Amino acid sequence: MREDRQRLDKWLWFARFAKTRTLAAKLVAGGFVRLNGQRTDNAAKAVAIGDVITLALARTTLVVRVESLGERRGPAPEARQLYIDLNQDNAALVSDPDKG
């Protein structure tokens, strides 16, 4: 794989969305992950900086943009630097009824 890309399951594990790489691969194989809006069931799918990943988890759906490729599974603050949570931006998409 190219240096500017990383396996999807590995990135999910580095970013701490799964406790193990095997569980990350099962998330992908189970159809719970979308990459740039396209459903993927291939854990080896290449992820690059700028890609948008959507995760359908048990009680929530997360939408994140890849900001960095991981080199290791580090502590949580280090893992949070690998992505930007786009769910926080959804509030800006809804217009305020008082202003319109």
N, C-alpha and C positions, 0 to 999 in steps of 0.2 A: 504494500500500500504506500502511496505517496506520503511524504513528510507532512504535507499540509492537510492530511486527512487522518481519521481515526475510526475504528470500528464502533458502531452504534452501541453495542452491548458494553464495550469497554468504557466509552464515554459516560454512559448512564451509571456505571459502577463508580467511576472516578468522581462524578458529580453527586454521588450519594443518593441517587434515586432508587437504588436497589442495594441490599445488604451484601449480595455476592454477585459475581459476574454471571453465574449460572442463572440466578433469579432475573437478572437483567435480560439475558437471552430468552428466558421464558416469557417475560413481559412482551418482548418484541414478537416472538413466535405466536403468542396468544392474540395478537392483533390489537394490543392496547397502546401502540405507539404509531404516531404519524410523523413523517419527516417531510417538511415543506408542504404539508397538506395532503400528502400521499400516504395511504396506509402501507406499511411494510411489514413483512414477516421474516425478513432476512436480518439476523443479528450481525452479520458481517457487512451490512450496508455502510458505506463511507459517509462520515459526518465531517463537515468543514465549518470553519468560522463563518458566522452569518446565517447558518441554517436554523430553521425554526422547528422545534420538536414539541409535539403535543402528546401528553401522557394522560390516559384515562385510568385513574386510580380508583380505589374502592369508594371514596366519598368525595372526590374532587377531580377536576380536570386541570392539569397544569399546562401552560403554554410558555415555553422558554426559548430564547435565542442564544445560540452557542457563541460565546465571546472568546473562548480559549480552549485549546485541546489539553487535556490533562497529561501529566507525566507520571503521576502516582495517585493513589487513593490517600489523600491527606486528611487533616482535620476539617470539620464542617466549614469554618471561615474560609479556608483555602478552596474548598469545593464550590462555595457560593461565587467565587470569582470566575468560575468557568461559564457562567450563564447569567442572563438578565431575565427576570420574571416579567413576562408580558401581560400577565393577568392584572397587574396593578394599573396598566394603561387602559383597561377596558372602561373604567369609569369616565375617561375623557371622551369616549365614543358616544356616550349617552348625553343628549342635550338636556339642559336644565329647563324645565317647563316654565319657571318664573322669568327666564330671560328671553323666551321665544314668543 
